[in-house]
Amino acid sequence: MTDLTDGVLHTLFRSEQGGHEQVVLCQDRSSGLKAVIAIHSTALGPALGGTRFHPYGSEAEAVADALNLSRGMSYKNALAGLDHGGGKAVIIGDPEQIKSEELLLAYGRFVSSLGGRYVTACDVGTYVEDMDVVARTCAWTTGRSPENGGAGDSSVLTAYGVFQGMRASARHQWGDPSLRGRTVGIAGVGKVGHHLVEHLLEAGAHVVITDVREESVRRITDRHPRVAVVADTEALIRTEGLDIYAPCALGGALNDTSVPVLTATVVCGAANNQLAHPGVEKDLADRGILYAPDYVVNAGGVIQVADELHGFDFERCRAKAAKIFDTTLEIFARAKEDGIPPAAAADRIAEHRMAEARHR
């Protein structure tokens, strides 16, 4: 426990921009709930971010993920123009084994105890029906079903925003936002990825997919037999003729092993925390690969759940998500002007907005 505590305290109290406001470790013995709620910043408003349900290898790994994800949410919300800070929660365990109504209700009580400092929603391993249960003990819950006053599945607009980010990347890299004839490889065709496939096919792109779940692949190929399938992510990133690589599963997809063999010249996907470490983006730049910062292009979902708090309107949200195209181009332009990687440019813009809010 000492290593875990020391790690949390180091991240929570360090002086640089990454320091978190609050980290809550939650446990309910009767339901088996073990969770971490991390609030990175409330400078722009209540922290907003989803709940990830995942079988972490250790409590320390879960805490680290919550800290990284919540920090990313601060930057994502700032660049999406939302009046929300960044937060994230993780529930430790295999959702297929331990998820229960009792556990979700207990989790809702923990979120509620924060009095609105953190607003929760769906993420990997949690779904609309789960948020409906959480909402029974927590008023600060979004991502609920329309029948329960919510906006429904936020992955629809997440995929739409990533698609807009791809169009902006194509515009910057090749001078034309059209994706017609481009080959896009998608790693992970689950909640977000399968919607992204539809946008790309409609735009005339060639699509190559992979997923660890056979049923996810089959859902695509049954509907679109011409979509190409490769065995795994390693095969996907080595695919000849790949223009765009879209990581749409868990984080860390861009690392010291994958970047040297990546054939695509653009990376734009829905997964959070795609860079395994900060130096990876320089490696991408050195190879002439354009990286669209993940927390910029995958903001469609958080735009949707934030709107739910004020009376959801899909077309209004879609219009906001469409602006991800302009924001992504702005970041690429700032990166070029300042001579820095796109993620660093995005960080500067987000940090400026948060700093301005703190001094109001």
Solvent accessible surface area in square Angstrom, and as a share of the most:
residue,aa,sasa,rsa
1,M,163,0.73
2,T,96,0.56
3,D,123,0.64
4,L,21,0.10
5,T,57,0.33
6,D,79,0.41
7,G,38,0.36
8,V,16,0.09
9,L,79,0.39
10,H,121,0.54
11,T,21,0.12
12,L,30,0.15
13,F,147,0.61
14,R,81,0.30
15,S,118,0.76
16,E,105,0.47
17,Q,91,0.40
18,G,4,0.04
19,G,21,0.20
20,H,10,0.05
21,E,81,0.36
22,Q,54,0.24
23,V,26,0.15
24,V,36,0.20
25,L,91,0.45
26,C,5,0.03
27,Q,84,0.37
28,D,35,0.18
29,R,201,0.73
30,S,92,0.59
31,S,18,0.11
32,G,41,0.39
33,L,0,0.00
34,K,83,0.35
35,A,4,0.03
36,V,4,0.02
37,I,0,0.00
38,A,0,0.00
39,I,0,0.00
40,H,7,0.03
41,S,4,0.03
42,T,36,0.21
43,A,29,0.23
44,L,17,0.08
45,G,19,0.18
46,P,58,0.37
47,A,0,0.00
48,L,0,0.00
49,G,2,0.02
50,G,4,0.04
51,T,1,0.00
52,R,13,0.05
53,F,2,0.01
54,H,45,0.20
55,P,71,0.45
56,Y,22,0.08
57,G,70,0.67
58,S,51,0.33
59,E,81,0.36
60,A,52,0.40
61,E,84,0.38
62,A,0,0.00
63,V,4,0.03
64,A,48,0.37
65,D,30,0.16
66,A,0,0.00
67,L,13,0.06
68,N,85,0.44
69,L,6,0.03
70,S,0,0.00
71,R,78,0.28
72,G,16,0.15
73,M,8,0.04
74,S,0,0.00
75,Y,2,0.01
76,K,13,0.05
77,N,0,0.00
78,A,5,0.04
79,L,21,0.11
80,A,29,0.23
81,G,50,0.48
82,L,16,0.08
83,D,100,0.52
84,H,14,0.06
85,G,1,0.01
86,G,0,0.00
87,G,0,0.00
88,K,6,0.02
89,A,0,0.00
90,V,0,0.00
91,I,0,0.00
92,I,30,0.15
93,G,15,0.14
94,D,50,0.26
95,P,27,0.17
96,E,128,0.57
97,Q,141,0.63
98,I,63,0.32
99,K,56,0.24
100,S,46,0.30
101,E,95,0.43
102,E,86,0.39
103,L,0,0.00
104,L,6,0.03
105,L,32,0.16
106,A,2,0.02
107,Y,0,0.00
108,G,0,0.00
109,R,126,0.46
110,F,57,0.24
111,V,0,0.00
112,S,36,0.23
113,S,87,0.56
114,L,22,0.11
115,G,53,0.51
116,G,11,0.11
117,R,90,0.33
118,Y,0,0.00
119,V,4,0.02
120,T,0,0.00
121,A,5,0.04
122,C,26,0.16
123,D,19,0.10
124,V,57,0.33
125,G,11,0.11
126,T,0,0.00
127,Y,95,0.36
128,V,27,0.16
129,E,113,0.51
130,D,9,0.05
131,M,1,0.00
132,D,27,0.14
133,V,28,0.16
134,V,0,0.00
135,A,31,0.24
136,R,145,0.53
137,T,40,0.23
138,C,2,0.01
139,A,88,0.68
140,W,87,0.31
141,T,2,0.01
142,T,0,0.00
143,G,2,0.02
144,R,52,0.19
145,S,12,0.08
146,P,89,0.56
147,E,150,0.67
148,N,82,0.42
149,G,54,0.52
150,G,9,0.09
151,A,13,0.10
152,G,8,0.07
153,D,63,0.33
154,S,23,0.15
155,S,6,0.04
156,V,51,0.30
157,L,0,0.00
158,T,16,0.09
159,A,0,0.00
160,Y,20,0.08
161,G,0,0.00
162,V,0,0.00
163,F,24,0.10
164,Q,13,0.06
165,G,0,0.00
166,M,0,0.00
167,R,68,0.25
168,A,0,0.00
169,S,0,0.00
170,A,0,0.00
171,R,112,0.41
172,H,76,0.34
173,Q,58,0.26
174,W,72,0.25
175,G,58,0.56
176,D,73,0.38
177,P,34,0.21
178,S,54,0.35
179,L,4,0.02
180,R,168,0.61
181,G,43,0.41
182,R,66,0.24
183,T,25,0.14
184,V,0,0.00
185,G,0,0.00
186,I,0,0.00
187,A,8,0.06
188,G,7,0.07
189,V,0,0.00
190,G,25,0.24
191,K,67,0.29
192,V,28,0.16
193,G,1,0.01
194,H,36,0.16
195,H,41,0.18
196,L,0,0.00
197,V,0,0.00
198,E,54,0.24
199,H,40,0.18
200,L,0,0.00
201,L,53,0.26
202,E,148,0.66
203,A,27,0.21
204,G,20,0.19
205,A,7,0.05
206,H,110,0.49
207,V,7,0.04
208,V,13,0.07
209,I,0,0.00
210,T,4,0.03
211,D,30,0.15
212,V,153,0.88
213,R,124,0.45
214,E,124,0.56
215,E,93,0.42
216,S,10,0.07
217,V,21,0.12
218,R,113,0.41
219,R,115,0.42
220,I,4,0.02
221,T,36,0.21
222,D,107,0.55
223,R,165,0.60
224,H,43,0.19
225,P,111,0.70
226,R,238,0.87
227,V,8,0.04
228,A,49,0.38
229,V,71,0.41
230,V,36,0.21
231,A,94,0.73
232,D,71,0.37
233,T,58,0.34
234,E,103,0.46
235,A,40,0.31
236,L,0,0.00
237,I,7,0.04
238,R,120,0.44
239,T,33,0.19
240,E,150,0.67
241,G,57,0.55
242,L,6,0.03
243,D,30,0.16
244,I,0,0.00
245,Y,1,0.00
246,A,0,0.00
247,P,3,0.02
248,C,18,0.11
249,A,58,0.45
250,L,77,0.38
251,G,37,0.35
252,G,26,0.25
253,A,23,0.18
254,L,1,0.00
255,N,46,0.23
256,D,92,0.47
257,T,111,0.64
258,S,11,0.07
259,V,3,0.02
260,P,79,0.50
261,V,44,0.25
262,L,2,0.01
263,T,45,0.26
264,A,1,0.01
265,T,55,0.32
266,V,0,0.00
267,V,0,0.00
268,C,0,0.00
269,G,0,0.00
270,A,11,0.08
271,A,4,0.03
272,N,25,0.13
273,N,50,0.26
274,Q,0,0.00
275,L,40,0.20
276,A,54,0.42
277,H,73,0.33
278,P,126,0.79
279,G,35,0.33
280,V,0,0.00
281,E,9,0.04
282,K,126,0.53
283,D,56,0.29
284,L,1,0.00
285,A,57,0.44
286,D,97,0.50
287,R,114,0.41
288,G,48,0.46
289,I,9,0.04
290,L,19,0.10
291,Y,6,0.02
292,A,0,0.00
293,P,1,0.00
294,D,9,0.05
295,Y,26,0.10
296,V,5,0.03
297,V,0,0.00
298,N,7,0.04
299,A,2,0.01
300,G,0,0.00
301,G,7,0.07
302,V,12,0.07
303,I,4,0.02
304,Q,3,0.01
305,V,8,0.05
306,A,4,0.03
307,D,8,0.04
308,E,8,0.04
309,L,63,0.31
310,H,142,0.63
311,G,48,0.46
312,F,65,0.27
313,D,63,0.33
314,F,74,0.31
315,E,116,0.52
316,R,104,0.38
317,C,0,0.00
318,R,87,0.32
319,A,57,0.44
320,K,80,0.34
321,A,0,0.00
322,A,35,0.27
323,K,125,0.53
324,I,9,0.04
325,F,28,0.12
326,D,86,0.44
327,T,29,0.17
328,T,0,0.00
329,L,44,0.22
330,E,96,0.43
331,I,0,0.00
332,F,3,0.01
333,A,58,0.45
334,R,81,0.30
335,A,7,0.05
336,K,163,0.69
337,E,143,0.64
338,D,54,0.28
339,G,68,0.65
340,I,35,0.18
341,P,43,0.27
342,P,17,0.11
343,A,15,0.11
344,A,34,0.26
345,A,0,0.00
346,A,0,0.00
347,D,34,0.18
348,R,109,0.40
349,I,35,0.18
350,A,1,0.00
351,E,42,0.19
352,H,113,0.50
353,R,55,0.20
354,M,3,0.01
355,A,33,0.25
356,E,87,0.39
357,A,12,0.10
358,R,117,0.43
359,H,158,0.70
360,R,211,0.77
